[in-house]
Amino acid sequence: MERRFFCTIFAQDQKHLIALNRHEVDVFQPTARITEQQTFAIEGLLTLEQIARLVDDGYRVLVEEDESRRARAQEFVTSAEQWLKAFQER
């Protein structure tokens, strides 16, 4: 499996931000925003190959860290009764 990196992708305008769809990259839509420099940014999880393609197409990409450095969400299952009891004991 290819290494992937958490990145921030910067696009010069909204049109280019939307055009990321054609690159089929894993972006986190709720992170889309306009920066103070009036560029558009969105976060994603990309391979080095994807990063290179985006840069070749005029995007700026800030590579933040390897995906293995961020903790994964842990699954925790409990019943409503157990949760209420633990909450009331606090």
Helices and strands as residue ranges (DSSP letters): E 4-11, H 14-18, G 19-23, E 26-34, E 40-47, H 48-56, E 60-66, G 67-69, H 80-88
